């Protein structure tokens, strides 16, 4: 079996219901900034790349966006469905980042979990209920 050529992960993509609200959230809460924007009128779609350091997210906003399905709002039921589950951001100090998110009033901020031998981790949700994870190496 041959090894694949070298690569790095460039971005993750999220579909959001309100581009302005999502942009404000990802800028204010996580420090992302707009990198590029394109509108695709024939698909009723706006696409914005946001960037923080070498990390990118691509935000899709369809004019007739549908809400996150109910089963996706609970990690335990969502794990049973094939597809992307969350995006994780690595931090140096999980306690400080957790405090920052608490002050920002993010939705569904979990406690910091210590049951993984390699990482501390916790979850929160963006304005559309999309799950986001924060991890820190032990």
GROMACS elastic network, one bead per residue, 0.5 to 0.9 nm:
[ bonds ]
;  ai    aj funct       b0    kb
    3     6     6  0.87183   500
    4     7     6  0.85003   500
    7    10     6  0.89141   500
    9    12     6  0.83751   500
    9    55     6  0.87706   500
   10    54     6  0.82598   500
   10    55     6  0.69806   500
   10    56     6  0.64985   500
   10    57     6  0.85019   500
   11    49     6  0.88859   500
   11    55     6  0.66476   500
   11    57     6  0.51884   500
   11    58     6  0.67730   500
   12    56     6  0.69882   500
   12    57     6  0.51389   500
   12    58     6  0.62011   500
   12    59     6  0.87570   500
   12    87     6  0.73465   500
   13    49     6  0.88623   500
   13    56     6  0.87869   500
   13    57     6  0.56679   500
   13    59     6  0.58355   500
   13    60     6  0.72781   500
   14    57     6  0.74374   500
   14    58     6  0.62243   500
   14    59     6  0.50599   500
   14    60     6  0.60767   500
   14    61     6  0.86553   500
   14   130     6  0.82616   500
   15    58     6  0.84332   500
   15    59     6  0.58091   500
   15    61     6  0.57957   500
   15    62     6  0.77147   500
   15    65     6  0.80545   500
   15   128     6  0.89788   500
   16    19     6  0.64029   500
   16    22     6  0.69520   500
   16    59     6  0.65946   500
   16    60     6  0.60114   500
   16    61     6  0.52116   500
   16    62     6  0.76996   500
   16    65     6  0.72472   500
   16    66     6  0.88744   500
   16    67     6  0.87504   500
   16   127     6  0.85650   500
   16   128     6  0.64491   500
   16   130     6  0.86966   500
   17    21     6  0.85828   500
   17    22     6  0.81234   500
   17    60     6  0.84589   500
   17    61     6  0.58374   500
   17    62     6  0.70520   500
   17    63     6  0.79581   500
   17    64     6  0.80561   500
   17    65     6  0.52823   500
   17    66     6  0.71650   500
   17    67     6  0.73637   500
   17   127     6  0.89324   500
   17   128     6  0.68414   500
   18    21     6  0.54541   500
   18    22     6  0.61751   500
   18    23     6  0.85927   500
   18    61     6  0.66443   500
   18    62     6  0.87108   500
   18    63     6  0.88460   500
   18    65     6  0.84508   500
   18   127     6  0.88693   500
   18   128     6  0.84111   500
   19    22     6  0.51179   500
   19    23     6  0.59439   500
   19    24     6  0.85090   500
   19    46     6  0.80704   500
   19    47     6  0.87377   500
   19    48     6  0.83944   500
   19    59     6  0.75520   500
   19    60     6  0.78075   500
   19    61     6  0.59064   500
   20    23     6  0.51300   500
   20    24     6  0.61799   500
   20    25     6  0.86322   500
   21    24     6  0.51936   500
   21    25     6  0.62416   500
   21    26     6  0.87947   500
   21   127     6  0.75036   500
   22    25     6  0.50080   500
   22    26     6  0.61350   500
   22    27     6  0.84172   500
   22    59     6  0.82878   500
   22   126     6  0.76219   500
   22   127     6  0.66588   500
   22   128     6  0.81071   500
   23    26     6  0.53188   500
   23    27     6  0.59923   500
   23    28     6  0.83673   500
   23    32     6  0.83403   500
   23    33     6  0.82119   500
   23    34     6  0.79604   500
   23    48     6  0.87419   500
   23    50     6  0.82160   500
   23    59     6  0.84928   500
   24    27     6  0.52179   500
   24    28     6  0.58122   500
   24    29     6  0.81099   500
   25    28     6  0.52644   500
   25    29     6  0.55757   500
   25    30     6  0.75231   500
   25    31     6  0.89086   500
   25   126     6  0.73378   500
   25   127     6  0.74140   500
   26    29     6  0.55018   500
   26    30     6  0.51832   500
   26    31     6  0.63834   500
   26    32     6  0.56604   500
   26    33     6  0.79766   500
   26    50     6  0.83642   500
   26   126     6  0.82246   500
   27    30     6  0.56716   500
   27    33     6  0.58577   500
   27    34     6  0.83869   500
   27    50     6  0.86212   500
   28    31     6  0.57849   500
   28    32     6  0.78039   500
   28   104     6  0.84354   500
   29    32     6  0.83564   500
   29   100     6  0.81682   500
   29   101     6  0.69997   500
   29   104     6  0.66149   500
   29   106     6  0.82875   500
   30    52     6  0.83876   500
   30   101     6  0.88539   500
   31    51     6  0.85353   500
   31    52     6  0.65702   500
   32    50     6  0.58004   500
   32    51     6  0.51357   500
   32    53     6  0.84471   500
   32    55     6  0.87883   500
   32    56     6  0.82849   500
   32    57     6  0.86344   500
   33    49     6  0.85111   500
   33    50     6  0.52176   500
   33    51     6  0.53358   500
   33    52     6  0.64904   500
   34    37     6  0.76923   500
   34    48     6  0.69499   500
   34    49     6  0.60542   500
   34    51     6  0.62786   500
   35    48     6  0.74203   500
   35    49     6  0.53283   500
   35    50     6  0.50767   500
   35    51     6  0.59150   500
   35    56     6  0.85828   500
   36    47     6  0.83459   500
   36    48     6  0.57631   500
   36    49     6  0.51957   500
   36    50     6  0.71434   500
   37    46     6  0.75049   500
   37    47     6  0.57044   500
   37    49     6  0.63205   500
   37    50     6  0.88857   500
   38    45     6  0.86163   500
   38    46     6  0.60045   500
   38    47     6  0.53015   500
   38    48     6  0.65067   500
   38    49     6  0.89230   500
   39    43     6  0.88368   500
   39    44     6  0.80186   500
   39    45     6  0.60175   500
   39    47     6  0.61840   500
   39    48     6  0.86623   500
   40    43     6  0.55918   500
   40    44     6  0.61826   500
   40    45     6  0.51430   500
   40    46     6  0.60815   500
   40    47     6  0.79079   500
   41    45     6  0.61351   500
   41    46     6  0.78720   500
   42    45     6  0.77528   500
   43    46     6  0.87073   500
   43    62     6  0.77990   500
   43    63     6  0.87847   500
   44    61     6  0.83616   500
   44    62     6  0.56411   500
   44    63     6  0.53976   500
   44    64     6  0.78127   500
   45    60     6  0.68088   500
   45    61     6  0.56258   500
   45    63     6  0.62901   500
   46    59     6  0.81438   500
   46    60     6  0.59495   500
   46    61     6  0.52162   500
   46    62     6  0.65174   500
   46    63     6  0.81667   500
   47    58     6  0.68867   500
   47    59     6  0.56284   500
   47    61     6  0.64074   500
   47    62     6  0.87801   500
   48    57     6  0.82928   500
   48    58     6  0.57402   500
   48    59     6  0.51821   500
   48    60     6  0.67596   500
   48    61     6  0.85449   500
   49    56     6  0.66252   500
   49    57     6  0.57586   500
   49    59     6  0.62721   500
   49    60     6  0.89530   500
   50    55     6  0.83873   500
   50    56     6  0.55819   500
   50    57     6  0.53241   500
   50    58     6  0.63073   500
   50    59     6  0.76607   500
   51    54     6  0.70150   500
   51    55     6  0.56286   500
   51    57     6  0.65023   500
   51    58     6  0.88308   500
   52    55     6  0.52802   500
   52    56     6  0.65072   500
   52    57     6  0.88271   500
   53    56     6  0.81307   500
   61    64     6  0.84497   500
   61    65     6  0.68796   500
   62    65     6  0.50342   500
   62    66     6  0.86685   500
   66    69     6  0.83714   500
   67    70     6  0.85696   500
   67   128     6  0.74905   500
   67   129     6  0.89722   500
   68    71     6  0.84013   500
   68    72     6  0.66023   500
   68    73     6  0.73868   500
   68   128     6  0.70010   500
   68   129     6  0.69837   500
   68   130     6  0.76717   500
   69    72     6  0.55306   500
   69    73     6  0.71111   500
   70    73     6  0.54217   500
   70    74     6  0.76903   500
   71    74     6  0.60134   500
   71    75     6  0.81790   500
   71    76     6  0.87862   500
   71    77     6  0.57921   500
   71    78     6  0.56612   500
   71    81     6  0.87829   500
   72    75     6  0.66543   500
   72    76     6  0.88043   500
   72    77     6  0.69670   500
   72    79     6  0.84519   500
   72    81     6  0.86281   500
   72    85     6  0.85091   500
   72   129     6  0.85777   500
   72   130     6  0.82772   500
   72   131     6  0.87946   500
   73    77     6  0.82182   500
   73    78     6  0.73167   500
   73   129     6  0.67774   500
   73   130     6  0.78974   500
   73   131     6  0.81358   500
   74    77     6  0.56507   500
   74    78     6  0.60331   500
   74    79     6  0.86431   500
   75    79     6  0.59470   500
   75    80     6  0.89087   500
   75    85     6  0.81264   500
   75   131     6  0.84415   500
   76    79     6  0.55668   500
   76    80     6  0.74094   500
   77    80     6  0.56400   500
   77    81     6  0.75112   500
   78    81     6  0.54257   500
   78    82     6  0.83088   500
   78    83     6  0.89432   500
   78    85     6  0.74195   500
   79    82     6  0.74570   500
   79    83     6  0.86667   500
   79    85     6  0.71907   500
   81    85     6  0.89638   500
   82    85     6  0.85779   500
   84    87     6  0.83479   500
   85   130     6  0.87782   500
   85   131     6  0.73285   500
   85   132     6  0.88160   500
   86   130     6  0.73297   500
   86   131     6  0.52925   500
   86   132     6  0.54005   500
   86   133     6  0.67544   500
   87   131     6  0.72971   500
   87   132     6  0.52557   500
   87   133     6  0.60874   500
   87   134     6  0.85682   500
   88   123     6  0.87718   500
   88   132     6  0.59230   500
   88   134     6  0.54026   500
   88   135     6  0.67298   500
   89   132     6  0.78367   500
   89   133     6  0.61950   500
   89   135     6  0.61803   500
   89   136     6  0.85752   500
   90    94     6  0.87525   500
   90   133     6  0.85258   500
   90   134     6  0.57866   500
   90   136     6  0.55640   500
   90   137     6  0.80431   500
   91    94     6  0.62208   500
   91    97     6  0.74377   500
   91   134     6  0.69130   500
   91   135     6  0.61922   500
   91   136     6  0.52321   500
   91   137     6  0.81345   500
   92    96     6  0.88797   500
   92    97     6  0.86206   500
   92   135     6  0.85387   500
   92   136     6  0.58115   500
   92   137     6  0.75076   500
   93    96     6  0.55234   500
   93    97     6  0.63458   500
   93    98     6  0.86382   500
   93   136     6  0.68344   500
   94    97     6  0.51067   500
   94    98     6  0.59024   500
   94    99     6  0.85260   500
   94   112     6  0.76326   500
   94   120     6  0.71838   500
   94   121     6  0.75363   500
   94   122     6  0.84746   500
   94   134     6  0.74635   500
   94   135     6  0.70435   500
   94   136     6  0.60041   500
   95    98     6  0.50529   500
   95    99     6  0.62098   500
   95   100     6  0.86610   500
   95   112     6  0.77146   500
   96    99     6  0.51060   500
   96   100     6  0.62416   500
   96   101     6  0.87807   500
   97   101     6  0.62621   500
   97   102     6  0.85550   500
   97   134     6  0.83596   500
   98   101     6  0.51961   500
   98   102     6  0.61503   500
   98   103     6  0.87015   500
   98   109     6  0.81476   500
   98   110     6  0.89794   500
   98   111     6  0.83859   500
   98   112     6  0.77181   500
   98   122     6  0.81311   500
   98   134     6  0.85268   500
   99   103     6  0.62089   500
   99   104     6  0.86130   500
  100   103     6  0.52109   500
  100   104     6  0.62996   500
  100   105     6  0.88318   500
  101   105     6  0.63059   500
  101   106     6  0.59040   500
  101   109     6  0.77017   500
  101   124     6  0.84697   500
  102   105     6  0.51390   500
  102   106     6  0.63732   500
  102   107     6  0.89441   500
  102   109     6  0.72535   500
  103   106     6  0.80080   500
  105   109     6  0.85313   500
  106   109     6  0.64030   500
  106   124     6  0.66490   500
  106   125     6  0.67243   500
  106   126     6  0.71628   500
  106   127     6  0.82366   500
  107   124     6  0.59171   500
  107   125     6  0.52754   500
  107   126     6  0.68790   500
  107   127     6  0.75763   500
  107   129     6  0.77846   500
  108   123     6  0.73985   500
  108   124     6  0.50526   500
  108   125     6  0.59697   500
  108   129     6  0.86997   500
  108   131     6  0.89139   500
  109   122     6  0.74604   500
  109   123     6  0.58092   500
  109   125     6  0.72461   500
  110   113     6  0.82937   500
  110   122     6  0.56499   500
  110   123     6  0.53836   500
  110   124     6  0.63747   500
  111   121     6  0.84889   500
  111   122     6  0.60924   500
  111   123     6  0.78765   500
  112   120     6  0.65622   500
  112   121     6  0.56238   500
  112   123     6  0.81977   500
  113   116     6  0.76648   500
  113   119     6  0.85732   500
  113   120     6  0.56623   500
  113   121     6  0.52998   500
  113   122     6  0.59838   500
  114   117     6  0.77767   500
  114   119     6  0.72209   500
  114   120     6  0.51546   500
  114   121     6  0.70942   500
  115   118     6  0.89089   500
  115   119     6  0.82071   500
  115   120     6  0.76212   500
  115   121     6  0.88827   500
  116   119     6  0.55435   500
  116   120     6  0.67199   500
  116   121     6  0.82468   500
  117   120     6  0.83711   500
  117   138     6  0.77489   500
  118   136     6  0.84624   500
  118   137     6  0.59317   500
  118   138     6  0.56558   500
  119   135     6  0.61486   500
  119   136     6  0.53734   500
  119   138     6  0.52908   500
  120   134     6  0.82517   500
  120   135     6  0.56043   500
  120   136     6  0.52293   500
  120   137     6  0.64417   500
  120   138     6  0.65464   500
  121   133     6  0.68826   500
  121   134     6  0.54763   500
  121   136     6  0.64597   500
  121   137     6  0.88718   500
  122   132     6  0.85363   500
  122   133     6  0.56947   500
  122   134     6  0.54653   500
  122   135     6  0.67815   500
  123   131     6  0.67404   500
  123   132     6  0.56180   500
  123   134     6  0.62825   500
  123   135     6  0.89532   500
  124   129     6  0.85723   500
  124   130     6  0.83584   500
  124   131     6  0.59249   500
  124   132     6  0.54135   500
  124   133     6  0.64663   500
  124   134     6  0.83140   500
  125   128     6  0.75113   500
  125   129     6  0.50019   500
  125   130     6  0.52349   500
  125   132     6  0.56228   500
  125   133     6  0.84871   500
  126   129     6  0.52178   500
  126   130     6  0.53488   500
  126   131     6  0.67587   500
  126   132     6  0.72166   500
  127   130     6  0.73821   500
  128   131     6  0.89944   500
